[in-house]
């Protein structure tokens, strides 16, 4: 029996790909067995491991053949399996190969395993310039392993970056752009609902204890860290709002999505994500009502007036307003964005040492921690700004493809308005002011971003109501 792939008419026998799938999938169970051997738990976990290999191998064969159920399963696993975090410190350590990193590596390799069978259906995506720019960015990230401080870790994560892009294009080509965005929203809803339930069922794991300076417990669920949970929840609210506004999401899902999304943001105590969600929602809503220009002019006039008051020393004292925004109650926390400004200064100094090609994709954590010093309060695992982190990783030259990509998307917000694309993209860009968002290691937000790009290549979802009719016909053709 043969399985016909999509790689230019090329065929592969099922035993060949089945063997490859079992080989790759077998790595993860063997790794688990090795970890549990010290506890003499091999007998208990062996049936599960063998069953996982058998089922996973069948699913990989079906995914290579383009079966919708298998592609959907792979999509859902990319969310649950690769976004599921239970590290007690909330962060992955660069260069470490724990079971979570091993799971990601195996999944990324599986995507490359089925890639040759989908070449024909993926070729049309190369006509979309944002896909090409994202691919170039991934290739530059992989090349940076040649000068990275942690070459193997850089190579693995850059392969993950490219695999997410490939998987996003495969999912959209098989399931369709509109169905993919709906599935994305529904999967996020389930994932975050489980995260909220974990706050009650598994409080020791789900809540991040307060630091020495703070007195607030923050929910992280199974997202690894409260900031990550807040970003995922902000994305859920954003997708639910824009899909409902364009009648792509029923009320029975919209209301739970809002409830779960905002509950998760509040439980994570993520003030920046809450503000980003509301601001982006407001901006896109005003644009759709053709009120963004007048409101921007009004806001500009207000800013000029505030600067004039500041110049003459008459600006009012806003301490009483800023205090409640800080978890510690200190105004300096707000002014320094919880120490982020110090990270930006240190990152800038390190960028100046290697401004052209940077320090290597994802290989800067230890360097930043060492440069900041032990006196720094917090977890300086990254620059907490995706634009700075991109240059930190790959330098000004290496980051040029991704900045060009973002420039193209911003340009399309005005020339080809499409709220289903623009609102999530703008949210991620605003998030990037205080978090690394989509321009650091490949995570759920990265995969979501690539799904939006893949939708650009096959846009079967009509954009804003006031977009030119000719463009709408082109998109639905």
Secondary structure as GFF3:
##gff-version 3
##sequence-region A 1 477
A	DSSP	beta_strand	2	4	.	.	.	ID=ss1
A	DSSP	beta_strand	11	13	.	.	.	ID=ss2
A	DSSP	alpha_helix	14	36	.	.	.	ID=ss3
A	DSSP	three_ten_helix	37	39	.	.	.	ID=ss4
A	DSSP	alpha_helix	42	64	.	.	.	ID=ss5
A	DSSP	alpha_helix	68	83	.	.	.	ID=ss6
A	DSSP	alpha_helix	99	115	.	.	.	ID=ss7
A	DSSP	three_ten_helix	116	118	.	.	.	ID=ss8
A	DSSP	alpha_helix	119	123	.	.	.	ID=ss9
A	DSSP	three_ten_helix	124	127	.	.	.	ID=ss10
A	DSSP	alpha_helix	129	143	.	.	.	ID=ss11
A	DSSP	three_ten_helix	144	146	.	.	.	ID=ss12
A	DSSP	alpha_helix	151	175	.	.	.	ID=ss13
A	DSSP	alpha_helix	177	201	.	.	.	ID=ss14
A	DSSP	alpha_helix	203	206	.	.	.	ID=ss15
A	DSSP	beta_strand	207	208	.	.	.	ID=ss16
A	DSSP	beta_strand	218	219	.	.	.	ID=ss17
A	DSSP	alpha_helix	226	245	.	.	.	ID=ss18
A	DSSP	alpha_helix	251	267	.	.	.	ID=ss19
A	DSSP	alpha_helix	271	288	.	.	.	ID=ss20
A	DSSP	alpha_helix	292	311	.	.	.	ID=ss21
A	DSSP	alpha_helix	319	322	.	.	.	ID=ss22
A	DSSP	three_ten_helix	323	325	.	.	.	ID=ss23
A	DSSP	alpha_helix	331	335	.	.	.	ID=ss24
A	DSSP	alpha_helix	340	353	.	.	.	ID=ss25
A	DSSP	alpha_helix	365	372	.	.	.	ID=ss26
A	DSSP	alpha_helix	386	398	.	.	.	ID=ss27
A	DSSP	alpha_helix	400	415	.	.	.	ID=ss28
A	DSSP	alpha_helix	419	431	.	.	.	ID=ss29
A	DSSP	alpha_helix	444	457	.	.	.	ID=ss30
A	DSSP	alpha_helix	469	476	.	.	.	ID=ss31
###
